[in-house]
C-alpha cells in the first residue's frame, strides 16, 4: 500500500515538473522570438472587458467624440484607486484584470487636469462624493453694473458613464497568464463584459429678447442667475448650488430696416437647472433672474431686469416643420412629474417677448445721439418680409 501511494505521489510530481518545464520552455521560445521581456505567473484575477459607447449619446450632443478618456474604479467600498487615462487606441473599450469583489466604475472624457480650463473636480478619491463644478473665471469690476459678481465659466464638454458590477471568485482565470512589456496578457477566455454608454452632462440655454428702438443701442451684456454650478458625477444629477453666468456675445435680428424693434439672441452652455428645480412646478419666478445692461450710442447705460424662473422651458429633441425645436409638453407623453437623467441634456429656452412679459415691460432703448467713434450703424440693406438681418456686436 505504501509503495502504491509513493508511486502516485511520484507520478503527480512528475506531471507538475513536466508542466512547469513546458511553460518555461514556451516562455523562453516566446522571448527569443519576440525579443522583448515576458512574465509568466498565476495572478488570481479575472479578465473583464469594458466596452465604451461614445456614439449613442455623447456624439449626438457634441457632434464629435473625444481624444481620450479616464477610467476610475472603487473596489468593495467608496474609495477610488488611481485614475487610469486612456488614449484613442482604447477609447472604445479596455481589457482589465481584476480581483474578485464589487466594483463601482466611473468613466469620463479627457483627464482631470485637462478639464481644468473650465471644470474642477472635487472629492476625486470618493465614488459617492466626486463632483464637477464650473470654474469662476471673471468678477465684475468696481463701480460697474455687476460690481463684485463672480461669474462661472461656460461649461466645457463633459460626458460620464457609471456602473456597478461584481467579479465572482469562479470568474478568476485558473491557468497561467502571460504579460508582455506593454501589459498585454493572454489568459483564459473572457469572464465578464460590461457595455457602458457615456452621457453628456451639459445643456445649452438660449435667450431671446424682443427690444424696442435697437438703433440707439451700441452693445448689450446680461447677467443670468439660478443655474446649477456643477453636477454630481456618479449620481447624474445637478448640484443644488447655483451661480452666475455672463452673456456677452449677442446676435441681433431686426424686425425692419429702420431698427425700431428686433430680437437679441445669445446662447450659453450650462449644467442645467439645479437639482430639485428641474421641473417647472418646482420653481417660482424668483428661482432665476436675468439683468440686461445696454450701452447706448452716447455711452450712457440702460438696464432692465426680469424674474424668469417660470419662463425657462425644455425643448423637444426633435425639430418641427418650422425648423425649430418645440417646447416639451406633458401632453406629448412625457411624465413631467419625474425628471430622469436622460432629460438633463435637453436644450433650454428663455423667451422674453410680448406674450411672456407684456408689451409695456419690454426694453425700450432711450433716445440717444452718437458720440465719438464706434457707434452702431443703424442703416441696413432692405430685405423681404421673410428675411432676417443678423448684426454681430
Secondary structure by P-SEA (a helix, b strand, c coil): caaaaaaaaaaaaaaaaaaaaaaaaaaaaaaaaacbbbbbccccbbbbbbbbbcccccccccccccccbbbbbbccccccccbbbbccccccbbbbbbcbbbbbbbbbcccccccccccccccccccccccccccccbbbccccccccbbbbccccccccccccccccccccccbbbbbccccccccccccbbbbbbbbbcbbbbbbbbbbcccccccccccccccccccccccccccccccbbbbbcbbbbbbccccccbbbbbbbbbccccccccccccccccccbbbbbbbbccccbbbbbbbbccccbbbbbccccccccccccccccccccccccccccccbbbbbbccccccccccccccbbbbccccccccccccccccbbbbbcc
